[in-house]
Amino acid sequence: MRTIRRPRRYVRNHWLRLLSPVLTYNHRRDAYLMRGVGRHVGPVLRVDRRVRREGPPDRIELRRRTRVA
C-alpha cells in the first residue's frame, strides 16, 4: 500500500475534455485518474479553478472636485 499521497496537478478544462477517453472521475479524491491503473500509478488531475486576470487591473476613477461659485 502506498503511504505517500500523489500530488494533484491543476489542468485547464479543455485538456480534461481532450483526455476524457483516458481519464475517469473519482468522487472521493475530487480528481481525475487514469482508467485502469489510476488507483495506484499515474497522474491525479484536478480542474484549474484558480482565477486568472486578463490584462491590467481595473483603475479607480478619480475625479477632481470643482468649486461652485
PDB file as gemmi writes it, atoms N, CA and C in Angstrom:
CRYST1    1.000    1.000    1.000  90.00  90.00  90.00 P 1                      
ATOM      1  N   MET A   1       0.833  -1.172   0.000  1.00  0.00           N  
ATOM      2  CA  MET A   1       0.000   0.000   0.000  1.00  0.00           C  
ATOM      3  C   MET A   1       0.881   1.239   0.000  1.00  0.00           C  
ATOM      4  N   ARG A   2       0.533   2.205  -0.784  1.00  0.00           N  
ATOM      5  CA  ARG A   2       1.300   3.443  -0.898  1.00  0.00           C  
ATOM      6  C   ARG A   2       0.897   4.401   0.218  1.00  0.00           C  
ATOM      7  N   THR A   3       1.858   4.942   0.930  1.00  0.00           N  
ATOM      8  CA  THR A   3       1.557   5.847   2.036  1.00  0.00           C  
ATOM      9  C   THR A   3       1.763   7.309   1.673  1.00  0.00           C  
ATOM     10  N   ILE A   4       2.512   7.589   0.611  1.00  0.00           N  
ATOM     11  CA  ILE A   4       2.759   8.959   0.182  1.00  0.00           C  
ATOM     12  C   ILE A   4       1.682   9.353  -0.819  1.00  0.00           C  
ATOM     13  N   ARG A   5       1.006  10.467  -0.539  1.00  0.00           N  
ATOM     14  CA  ARG A   5      -0.033  10.938  -1.452  1.00  0.00           C  
ATOM     15  C   ARG A   5       0.585  11.498  -2.718  1.00  0.00           C  
ATOM     16  N   ARG A   6      -0.019  11.183  -3.827  1.00  0.00           N  
ATOM     17  CA  ARG A   6       0.445  11.750  -5.097  1.00  0.00           C  
ATOM     18  C   ARG A   6      -0.006  13.201  -5.187  1.00  0.00           C  
ATOM     19  N   PRO A   7       0.839  14.077  -5.676  1.00  0.00           N  
ATOM     20  CA  PRO A   7       0.446  15.486  -5.775  1.00  0.00           C  
ATOM     21  C   PRO A   7      -0.627  15.690  -6.838  1.00  0.00           C  
ATOM     22  N   ARG A   8      -1.508  16.622  -6.567  1.00  0.00           N  
ATOM     23  CA  ARG A   8      -2.550  16.970  -7.534  1.00  0.00           C  
ATOM     24  C   ARG A   8      -1.980  17.978  -8.510  1.00  0.00           C  
ATOM     25  N   ARG A   9      -2.298  17.801  -9.761  1.00  0.00           N  
ATOM     26  CA  ARG A   9      -1.862  18.740 -10.790  1.00  0.00           C  
ATOM     27  C   ARG A   9      -3.104  19.421 -11.344  1.00  0.00           C  
ATOM     28  N   TYR A  10      -3.051  20.743 -11.423  1.00  0.00           N  
ATOM     29  CA  TYR A  10      -4.183  21.513 -11.924  1.00  0.00           C  
ATOM     30  C   TYR A  10      -4.078  21.642 -13.434  1.00  0.00           C  
ATOM     31  N   VAL A  11      -5.182  21.309 -14.118  1.00  0.00           N  
ATOM     32  CA  VAL A  11      -5.207  21.260 -15.577  1.00  0.00           C  
ATOM     33  C   VAL A  11      -6.398  22.081 -16.055  1.00  0.00           C  
ATOM     34  N   ARG A  12      -6.240  22.789 -17.146  1.00  0.00           N  
ATOM     35  CA  ARG A  12      -7.334  23.575 -17.723  1.00  0.00           C  
ATOM     36  C   ARG A  12      -8.427  22.640 -18.220  1.00  0.00           C  
ATOM     37  N   ASN A  13      -9.632  23.153 -18.254  1.00  0.00           N  
ATOM     38  CA  ASN A  13     -10.814  22.363 -18.591  1.00  0.00           C  
ATOM     39  C   ASN A  13     -10.731  21.731 -19.983  1.00  0.00           C  
ATOM     40  N   HIS A  14     -10.187  22.438 -20.960  1.00  0.00           N  
ATOM     41  CA  HIS A  14     -10.144  21.894 -22.320  1.00  0.00           C  
ATOM     42  C   HIS A  14      -9.226  20.671 -22.412  1.00  0.00           C  
ATOM     43  N   TRP A  15      -8.181  20.596 -21.568  1.00  0.00           N  
ATOM     44  CA  TRP A  15      -7.311  19.414 -21.571  1.00  0.00           C  
ATOM     45  C   TRP A  15      -8.046  18.198 -20.998  1.00  0.00           C  
ATOM     46  N   LEU A  16      -8.872  18.425 -19.995  1.00  0.00           N  
ATOM     47  CA  LEU A  16      -9.637  17.300 -19.428  1.00  0.00           C  
ATOM     48  C   LEU A  16     -10.634  16.758 -20.443  1.00  0.00           C  
ATOM     49  N   ARG A  17     -11.254  17.639 -21.204  1.00  0.00           N  
ATOM     50  CA  ARG A  17     -12.174  17.173 -22.251  1.00  0.00           C  
ATOM     51  C   ARG A  17     -11.426  16.389 -23.324  1.00  0.00           C  
ATOM     52  N   LEU A  18     -10.254  16.846 -23.670  1.00  0.00           N  
ATOM     53  CA  LEU A  18      -9.452  16.177 -24.688  1.00  0.00           C  
ATOM     54  C   LEU A  18      -8.998  14.793 -24.216  1.00  0.00           C  
ATOM     55  N   LEU A  19      -8.664  14.669 -22.929  1.00  0.00           N  
ATOM     56  CA  LEU A  19      -8.184  13.405 -22.370  1.00  0.00           C  
ATOM     57  C   LEU A  19      -9.293  12.537 -21.769  1.00  0.00           C  
ATOM     58  N   SER A  20     -10.550  12.915 -21.957  1.00  0.00           N  
ATOM     59  CA  SER A  20     -11.656  12.186 -21.329  1.00  0.00           C  
ATOM     60  C   SER A  20     -11.718  10.689 -21.666  1.00  0.00           C  
ATOM     61  N   PRO A  21     -11.308  10.225 -22.852  1.00  0.00           N  
ATOM     62  CA  PRO A  21     -11.327   8.773 -23.085  1.00  0.00           C  
ATOM     63  C   PRO A  21     -10.338   8.003 -22.200  1.00  0.00           C  
ATOM     64  N   VAL A  22      -9.325   8.685 -21.685  1.00  0.00           N  
ATOM     65  CA  VAL A  22      -8.284   8.027 -20.904  1.00  0.00           C  
ATOM     66  C   VAL A  22      -8.509   8.204 -19.397  1.00  0.00           C  
ATOM     67  N   LEU A  23      -9.308   9.220 -19.014  1.00  0.00           N  
ATOM     68  CA  LEU A  23      -9.478   9.559 -17.604  1.00  0.00           C  
ATOM     69  C   LEU A  23     -10.855   9.168 -17.075  1.00  0.00           C  
ATOM     70  N   THR A  24     -10.929   8.980 -15.772  1.00  0.00           N  
ATOM     71  CA  THR A  24     -12.191   8.765 -15.077  1.00  0.00           C  
ATOM     72  C   THR A  24     -12.207   9.634 -13.825  1.00  0.00           C  
ATOM     73  N   TYR A  25     -13.408  10.072 -13.408  1.00  0.00           N  
ATOM     74  CA  TYR A  25     -13.511  10.966 -12.256  1.00  0.00           C  
ATOM     75  C   TYR A  25     -13.695  10.152 -10.984  1.00  0.00           C  
ATOM     76  N   ASN A  26     -12.923  10.485  -9.950  1.00  0.00           N  
ATOM     77  CA  ASN A  26     -13.021   9.822  -8.651  1.00  0.00           C  
ATOM     78  C   ASN A  26     -13.613  10.831  -7.661  1.00  0.00           C  
ATOM     79  N   HIS A  27     -14.831  10.551  -7.160  1.00  0.00           N  
ATOM     80  CA  HIS A  27     -15.512  11.480  -6.257  1.00  0.00           C  
ATOM     81  C   HIS A  27     -14.813  11.592  -4.907  1.00  0.00           C  
ATOM     82  N   ARG A  28     -14.257  10.504  -4.424  1.00  0.00           N  
ATOM     83  CA  ARG A  28     -13.586  10.524  -3.126  1.00  0.00           C  
ATOM     84  C   ARG A  28     -12.374  11.450  -3.136  1.00  0.00           C  
ATOM     85  N   ARG A  29     -11.635  11.452  -4.235  1.00  0.00           N  
ATOM     86  CA  ARG A  29     -10.447  12.308  -4.358  1.00  0.00           C  
ATOM     87  C   ARG A  29     -10.759  13.662  -4.960  1.00  0.00           C  
ATOM     88  N   ASP A  30     -11.959  13.794  -5.543  1.00  0.00           N  
ATOM     89  CA  ASP A  30     -12.349  15.015  -6.242  1.00  0.00           C  
ATOM     90  C   ASP A  30     -11.316  15.345  -7.320  1.00  0.00           C  
ATOM     91  N   ALA A  31     -10.964  14.313  -8.098  1.00  0.00           N  
ATOM     92  CA  ALA A  31      -9.930  14.471  -9.124  1.00  0.00           C  
ATOM     93  C   ALA A  31     -10.144  13.440 -10.227  1.00  0.00           C  
ATOM     94  N   TYR A  32      -9.444  13.625 -11.330  1.00  0.00           N  
ATOM     95  CA  TYR A  32      -9.478  12.695 -12.450  1.00  0.00           C  
ATOM     96  C   TYR A  32      -8.271  11.768 -12.379  1.00  0.00           C  
ATOM     97  N   LEU A  33      -8.499  10.485 -12.661  1.00  0.00           N  
ATOM     98  CA  LEU A  33      -7.442   9.474 -12.637  1.00  0.00           C  
ATOM     99  C   LEU A  33      -7.420   8.740 -13.968  1.00  0.00           C  
ATOM    100  N   MET A  34      -6.296   8.092 -14.268  1.00  0.00           N  
ATOM    101  CA  MET A  34      -6.200   7.288 -15.485  1.00  0.00           C  
ATOM    102  C   MET A  34      -7.031   6.024 -15.316  1.00  0.00           C  
ATOM    103  N   ARG A  35      -7.763   5.669 -16.350  1.00  0.00           N  
ATOM    104  CA  ARG A  35      -8.575   4.448 -16.299  1.00  0.00           C  
ATOM    105  C   ARG A  35      -7.679   3.230 -16.160  1.00  0.00           C  
ATOM    106  N   GLY A  36      -8.098   2.285 -15.342  1.00  0.00           N  
ATOM    107  CA  GLY A  36      -7.382   1.021 -15.192  1.00  0.00           C  
ATOM    108  C   GLY A  36      -6.264   1.046 -14.172  1.00  0.00           C  
ATOM    109  N   VAL A  37      -5.340   1.979 -14.268  1.00  0.00           N  
ATOM    110  CA  VAL A  37      -4.177   1.988 -13.377  1.00  0.00           C  
ATOM    111  C   VAL A  37      -4.180   3.163 -12.408  1.00  0.00           C  
ATOM    112  N   GLY A  38      -5.171   4.029 -12.466  1.00  0.00           N  
ATOM    113  CA  GLY A  38      -5.190   5.265 -11.696  1.00  0.00           C  
ATOM    114  C   GLY A  38      -5.245   5.102 -10.195  1.00  0.00           C  
ATOM    115  N   ARG A  39      -5.680   3.947  -9.707  1.00  0.00           N  
ATOM    116  CA  ARG A  39      -5.729   3.764  -8.258  1.00  0.00           C  
ATOM    117  C   ARG A  39      -4.344   3.654  -7.649  1.00  0.00           C  
ATOM    118  N   HIS A  40      -3.354   3.280  -8.453  1.00  0.00           N  
ATOM    119  CA  HIS A  40      -2.014   3.034  -7.912  1.00  0.00           C  
ATOM    120  C   HIS A  40      -0.919   3.896  -8.532  1.00  0.00           C  
ATOM    121  N   VAL A  41      -1.004   4.157  -9.827  1.00  0.00           N  
ATOM    122  CA  VAL A  41       0.035   4.936 -10.519  1.00  0.00           C  
ATOM    123  C   VAL A  41      -0.613   5.974 -11.422  1.00  0.00           C  
ATOM    124  N   GLY A  42       0.205   6.846 -11.947  1.00  0.00           N  
ATOM    125  CA  GLY A  42      -0.277   7.840 -12.896  1.00  0.00           C  
ATOM    126  C   GLY A  42      -0.630   9.155 -12.237  1.00  0.00           C  
ATOM    127  N   PRO A  43      -0.994  10.134 -13.058  1.00  0.00           N  
ATOM    128  CA  PRO A  43      -1.274  11.471 -12.526  1.00  0.00           C  
ATOM    129  C   PRO A  43      -2.631  11.559 -11.840  1.00  0.00           C  
ATOM    130  N   VAL A  44      -2.743  12.521 -10.936  1.00  0.00           N  
ATOM    131  CA  VAL A  44      -4.017  12.866 -10.306  1.00  0.00           C  
ATOM    132  C   VAL A  44      -4.288  14.299 -10.733  1.00  0.00           C  
ATOM    133  N   LEU A  45      -5.294  14.479 -11.591  1.00  0.00           N  
ATOM    134  CA  LEU A  45      -5.543  15.774 -12.209  1.00  0.00           C  
ATOM    135  C   LEU A  45      -6.804  16.417 -11.639  1.00  0.00           C  
ATOM    136  N   ARG A  46      -6.738  17.724 -11.406  1.00  0.00           N  
ATOM    137  CA  ARG A  46      -7.889  18.475 -10.934  1.00  0.00           C  
ATOM    138  C   ARG A  46      -8.149  19.636 -11.883  1.00  0.00           C  
ATOM    139  N   VAL A  47      -9.415  20.095 -11.910  1.00  0.00           N  
ATOM    140  CA  VAL A  47      -9.779  21.233 -12.744  1.00  0.00           C  
ATOM    141  C   VAL A  47      -9.128  22.483 -12.167  1.00  0.00           C  
ATOM    142  N   ASP A  48      -8.535  23.284 -13.040  1.00  0.00           N  
ATOM    143  CA  ASP A  48      -7.880  24.515 -12.616  1.00  0.00           C  
ATOM    144  C   ASP A  48      -8.943  25.579 -12.399  1.00  0.00           C  
ATOM    145  N   ARG A  49      -9.316  25.802 -11.142  1.00  0.00           N  
ATOM    146  CA  ARG A  49     -10.351  26.783 -10.808  1.00  0.00           C  
ATOM    147  C   ARG A  49      -9.757  28.062 -10.266  1.00  0.00           C  
ATOM    148  N   ARG A  50      -8.438  28.151 -10.294  1.00  0.00           N  
ATOM    149  CA  ARG A  50      -7.795  29.372  -9.830  1.00  0.00           C  
ATOM    150  C   ARG A  50      -8.092  30.495 -10.806  1.00  0.00           C  
ATOM    151  N   VAL A  51      -8.354  31.677 -10.296  1.00  0.00           N  
ATOM    152  CA  VAL A  51      -8.757  32.809 -11.128  1.00  0.00           C  
ATOM    153  C   VAL A  51      -7.528  33.461 -11.742  1.00  0.00           C  
ATOM    154  N   ARG A  52      -7.602  33.662 -13.038  1.00  0.00           N  
ATOM    155  CA  ARG A  52      -6.534  34.365 -13.746  1.00  0.00           C  
ATOM    156  C   ARG A  52      -7.115  35.650 -14.291  1.00  0.00           C  
ATOM    157  N   ARG A  53      -6.443  36.752 -14.044  1.00  0.00           N  
ATOM    158  CA  ARG A  53      -6.910  38.035 -14.544  1.00  0.00           C  
ATOM    159  C   ARG A  53      -6.247  38.321 -15.875  1.00  0.00           C  
ATOM    160  N   GLU A  54      -7.050  38.700 -16.819  1.00  0.00           N  
ATOM    161  CA  GLU A  54      -6.539  39.066 -18.136  1.00  0.00           C  
ATOM    162  C   GLU A  54      -6.317  40.571 -18.167  1.00  0.00           C  
ATOM    163  N   GLY A  55      -5.137  41.003 -18.475  1.00  0.00           N  
ATOM    164  CA  GLY A  55      -4.844  42.418 -18.612  1.00  0.00           C  
ATOM    165  C   GLY A  55      -4.606  43.102 -17.277  1.00  0.00           C  
ATOM    166  N   PRO A  56      -4.454  44.419 -17.321  1.00  0.00           N  
ATOM    167  CA  PRO A  56      -4.182  45.166 -16.090  1.00  0.00           C  
ATOM    168  C   PRO A  56      -5.429  45.245 -15.210  1.00  0.00           C  
ATOM    169  N   PRO A  57      -5.252  45.461 -13.923  1.00  0.00           N  
ATOM    170  CA  PRO A  57      -6.415  45.565 -13.042  1.00  0.00           C  
ATOM    171  C   PRO A  57      -7.217  46.824 -13.332  1.00  0.00           C  
ATOM    172  N   ASP A  58      -8.488  46.813 -12.934  1.00  0.00           N  
ATOM    173  CA  ASP A  58      -9.348  47.973 -13.162  1.00  0.00           C  
ATOM    174  C   ASP A  58      -8.812  49.174 -12.381  1.00  0.00           C  
ATOM    175  N   ARG A  59      -8.880  50.324 -13.012  1.00  0.00           N  
ATOM    176  CA  ARG A  59      -8.411  51.543 -12.351  1.00  0.00           C  
ATOM    177  C   ARG A  59      -9.570  52.211 -11.623  1.00  0.00           C  
ATOM    178  N   ILE A  60      -9.259  52.805 -10.525  1.00  0.00           N  
ATOM    179  CA  ILE A  60     -10.254  53.568  -9.789  1.00  0.00           C  
ATOM    180  C   ILE A  60     -10.302  54.962 -10.407  1.00  0.00           C  
ATOM    181  N   GLU A  61     -11.492  55.384 -10.731  1.00  0.00           N  
ATOM    182  CA  GLU A  61     -11.627  56.690 -11.378  1.00  0.00           C  
ATOM    183  C   GLU A  61     -11.602  57.779 -10.307  1.00  0.00           C  
ATOM    184  N   LEU A  62     -10.665  58.681 -10.437  1.00  0.00           N  
ATOM    185  CA  LEU A  62     -10.548  59.793  -9.507  1.00  0.00           C  
ATOM    186  C   LEU A  62     -11.043  61.056 -10.194  1.00  0.00           C  
ATOM    187  N   ARG A  63     -11.957  61.731  -9.549  1.00  0.00           N  
ATOM    188  CA  ARG A  63     -12.491  62.963 -10.123  1.00  0.00           C  
ATOM    189  C   ARG A  63     -12.082  64.139  -9.253  1.00  0.00           C  
ATOM    190  N   ARG A  64     -11.793  65.235  -9.907  1.00  0.00           N  
ATOM    191  CA  ARG A  64     -11.468  66.459  -9.175  1.00  0.00           C  
ATOM    192  C   ARG A  64     -12.752  67.095  -8.688  1.00  0.00           C  
ATOM    193  N   ARG A  65     -12.655  67.637  -7.501  1.00  0.00           N  
ATOM    194  CA  ARG A  65     -13.793  68.422  -7.013  1.00  0.00           C  
ATOM    195  C   ARG A  65     -13.677  69.830  -7.566  1.00  0.00           C  
ATOM    196  N   THR A  66     -14.742  70.332  -8.098  1.00  0.00           N  
ATOM    197  CA  THR A  66     -14.751  71.711  -8.588  1.00  0.00           C  
ATOM    198  C   THR A  66     -15.616  72.541  -7.670  1.00  0.00           C  
ATOM    199  N   ARG A  67     -15.134  73.736  -7.415  1.00  0.00           N  
ATOM    200  CA  ARG A  67     -15.900  74.625  -6.560  1.00  0.00           C  
ATOM    201  C   ARG A  67     -16.954  75.344  -7.377  1.00  0.00           C  
ATOM    202  N   VAL A  68     -18.110  75.377  -6.813  1.00  0.00           N  
ATOM    203  CA  VAL A  68     -19.199  76.129  -7.474  1.00  0.00           C  
ATOM    204  C   VAL A  68     -19.278  77.484  -6.799  1.00  0.00           C  
ATOM    205  N   ALA A  69     -19.135  78.541  -7.594  1.00  0.00           N  
ATOM    206  CA  ALA A  69     -19.134  79.896  -7.022  1.00  0.00           C  
ATOM    207  C   ALA A  69     -20.506  80.459  -6.851  1.00  0.00           C  
TER     208      ALA A  69                                                      
END                                                                             
